[in-house]
Amino acid sequence: MGSAMQQRLYILDTGFSLSERIGSIQSCRTDGSDLRTVVGGLKHNPDGIAIDHQAGRMYWTNMGAKLKNNDGYLESARLDGSDRQTVVPTGSVGVFTPKQIALAAKSKKLYWCDREGMKVMRCNLDGSDQEVLVSTGATDEDREDTSRHCVGIAVDESRGCFYWSQKGPSKGDQGCIFKSPMEVAAGVKPEERPREVILGGLPEPIDLEIEEETQTLFWTDRGDPPRGNTLNRISLGELAAATAEKPVKSDILARRLHEAIGLSVDHKNTKAYVTDLAGGVYSIDLETKEKTVLFPELGDLTGVALAQL
């Protein structure tokens, strides 16, 4: 895979702490050098970002101006910020506050979680054929229940399934990670879709990523220490074989993050990149667990994605 000089990070800054609250997409090399703004003027809380390496495009979610309104949307642009397009417009069914987004390369589909929409959704890369895959609620009363909030998403096309996180109340140790098949029988409603809790009782799980070859699941958690504000991983094979007598614990790769959110894993080079709301951008060695601070306070950060150029 590409060297550090052939890779770039794409980082979402919400601009939350600014008086005008205007966000941007920042890009830099994986050592933090050559920082530049590739897209500016993001006014509606950008949150998740994914890269289409073949097409040289990025896709990102915007949570909208008001978090309980149906005004979230998805956008796309080339990696240099040109050719900016709306993929899923404001007012689309179920789209309230879209969060992490994942690109399924083989099927050419975008998958994303919607927090206040309480949904897992997908569509084609041009925004067509929008589907609600999972629904955890439908009413305003449901929306107040944070245990229904869907946040992180990872797709395993090799095994025909996807994973998502429901974070639960802030620092509440009620977060869960779920698994569901990508395809189900015709007529199965989103609220009835088969799902399995693979991990429960987590502080506040946020973004996910899966390494399909080794069946390793990674996630950030913004809950309280010692298990929160961490980067974590677990072997799904070992988890499936676990018993009450022989349980499997997740491996904490990094601690002392500050409201950990974004996650992108470079599996070939055994590195993970994490962003947090306090503005930190970190490079984490998956073998030694050494954490390198690329930026201590870059902005009000959410998602991050690694592009192979």
CORCOR-V339957 format. One record per backbone hydrogen bond with DSSP energy under -0.5 kcal/mol. CO is the residue of the C=O (numbers start at 1). NH is the residue of the N-H. E is the energy in kcal/mol with one decimal. If there is no record, write none. Layout:
co={CO,CO}
nh={NH,NH}
e={E,E}
This chain:
co={3,4,4,6,7,8,9,10,11,12,12,13,15,21,23,24,24,25,25,26,27,28,29,33,36,36,39,41,42,44,45,47,48,50,51,52,52,56,57,58,59,60,61,62,62,66,69,70,73,74,74,75,76,77,78,82,85,85,88,89,92,94,95,97,100,102,102,103,104,104,108,109,110,111,112,113,114,114,114,115,118,118,119,120,120,121,122,123,124,128,131,131,134,139,140,141,142,144,145,146,146,149,151,152,154,155,156,156,156,160,161,162,163,164,165,166,169,175,176,177,177,178,179,180,185,189,189,190,190,196,196,199,202,203,203,203,204,207,209,210,211,211,215,215,216,217,218,219,220,221,221,224,229,230,231,231,232,233,234,234,235,236,237,238,239,246,250,251,251,254,257,258,259,261,262,264,265,266,267,270,271,272,273,274,275,276,276,279,280,281,281,282,283,284,284,285,290,290,292,292,295,299,300,302,303,305,305,307,307}
nh={6,7,30,309,30,307,28,305,26,14,302,24,18,23,42,13,26,38,39,11,36,9,32,29,27,38,25,43,23,64,63,303,61,59,53,56,57,79,52,77,50,75,47,73,98,69,71,91,62,87,88,60,85,58,81,78,76,87,74,92,95,96,72,115,113,104,111,105,108,109,125,104,123,102,121,99,118,119,150,118,136,137,114,133,134,112,131,110,127,124,122,133,120,143,144,144,145,146,148,149,168,167,100,165,163,157,159,160,161,182,156,180,154,178,151,176,172,202,166,198,199,164,196,162,188,192,193,135,193,179,198,177,175,172,173,174,222,220,218,212,215,216,236,237,211,234,209,232,206,229,230,228,257,221,253,254,219,251,217,236,239,240,241,242,242,243,252,233,253,231,259,278,277,207,275,273,267,271,270,286,266,284,264,282,261,279,301,298,276,294,295,274,292,272,286,289,285,292,283,294,281,301,14,262,12,10,307,8,309}
e={-1.5,-1.0,-0.8,-3.1,-0.6,-3.2,-1.6,-2.0,-2.9,-0.5,-2.1,-2.3,-1.5,-0.5,-2.3,-2.8,-0.6,-2.6,-1.4,-3.3,-2.4,-3.1,-2.2,-2.8,-2.9,-0.6,-2.9,-1.0,-4.5,-2.1,-2.6,-1.0,-2.2,-2.8,-0.9,-1.5,-1.7,-1.8,-3.1,-1.9,-2.6,-2.8,-2.0,-2.0,-0.5,-2.0,-1.8,-0.6,-2.6,-2.5,-1.2,-2.4,-3.2,-3.0,-2.3,-2.9,-2.6,-0.5,-2.3,-1.4,-2.0,-1.0,-1.0,-2.1,-1.7,-0.6,-3.0,-0.9,-1.2,-1.5,-0.9,-3.0,-1.7,-3.1,-3.0,-3.7,-0.8,-1.7,-0.8,-1.1,-2.4,-0.6,-2.8,-2.7,-1.7,-2.4,-2.8,-2.9,-2.1,-3.0,-1.9,-0.7,-2.0,-1.9,-0.9,-0.7,-1.8,-1.0,-2.1,-1.3,-1.2,-0.9,-1.6,-1.7,-3.1,-0.6,-0.8,-0.5,-2.1,-2.2,-2.9,-2.1,-2.2,-3.2,-2.9,-2.5,-2.2,-2.5,-2.5,-2.3,-1.5,-1.6,-2.3,-2.6,-1.6,-1.6,-0.6,-1.1,-0.7,-1.9,-0.8,-2.5,-3.0,-0.6,-1.1,-0.6,-2.0,-1.9,-3.3,-0.8,-1.2,-1.6,-2.8,-0.6,-2.8,-1.8,-2.0,-2.7,-3.0,-1.3,-1.5,-1.9,-2.0,-2.0,-2.8,-1.3,-2.0,-3.2,-2.6,-0.6,-2.3,-2.2,-1.3,-0.6,-0.9,-1.4,-0.5,-1.8,-0.7,-1.9,-0.6,-1.4,-2.1,-0.8,-1.4,-3.0,-1.0,-2.0,-0.7,-2.3,-3.2,-3.0,-2.0,-2.8,-2.8,-2.1,-0.9,-3.2,-1.7,-2.7,-1.6,-1.8,-3.3,-2.1,-0.5,-2.1,-2.5,-0.5,-2.7,-0.8,-2.5,-0.8,-3.0,-1.2,-2.7,-2.8,-0.5,-2.0,-0.7}
